[in-house]
Amino acid sequence: MSSFLARQSVINEEYDNFIGDMEQNKTFCKYFDTWDYEDDFSHNDIDYMRNEFEGKIREWLIKNKPNQ
């Protein structure tokens, strides 16, 4: 699997976890723990994935939980 596809797969997996937590009204959950990924990805890759993930979450929150 290419590095790009591997990163996208992790981002999507974490995003799916976030959506599942939101559907169950769970807040303050932890996502993208560096320890979970540093054996497979560089810290630069982890930072990239975390930033992409945060962007997806931000978009979802603006659309689904405005002013909260």
N, C-alpha and C positions, 0 to 999 in steps of 0.2 A: 504494500500500500504506500502510495506516495506520501511525503511529509504533509503536503497540503490536505490530502484526503483524510489522513490520520488526525490532523488538527481539527478539521471540520467535523469529523465523527465525534470527537471529544466535546466540542462546542455544542453540537446538537444533543448529545447525551446529557450534558449538564443542563441545557435549556429544557429538555423534557423533564428532568428532575425538578427544576424550578416550577414549571407549569403544573406538574403533579402536586407539588407542595401548595401552590396557590389554590388549586381546586379543593384541597383539604383544609384551606384556611390556615396553613402553617406559615409562620413568618420567622424571620431571624434564623433561617437555616444557613448552613455553611456550604459554599460551592467553591470549586477550583482550589482545593488545598494543594499547595505546591508539592507537599510530600507524596501525594497520590500520583504525580506525573513526572517527577524529576528523574526517575530511572529511564523514562522513555523519551523525554523531550528536554531541550535546553531551556534555561531560564528565559531566554529571549522568546522562544516558542510559547512558553507558558504565559508570559506577559502578553503576547499577541492574542492568544486564545482568551485570556481573561478579559482583555479590552473588547474583543469581538462579542463575547458573552455579555458583558455589561451593557454594550450597545443594544443587543437584542432585548435584554431585560428592560432597559430604559424605554424602548419603543413599546413593549408590551404594557408596562405600567402606565405610560401616558395614555394609551388607548383604552385600557381596561380598568384602571384605578385612578382616574384623573383627580387631582386635588387631594390626594390621600398621602 
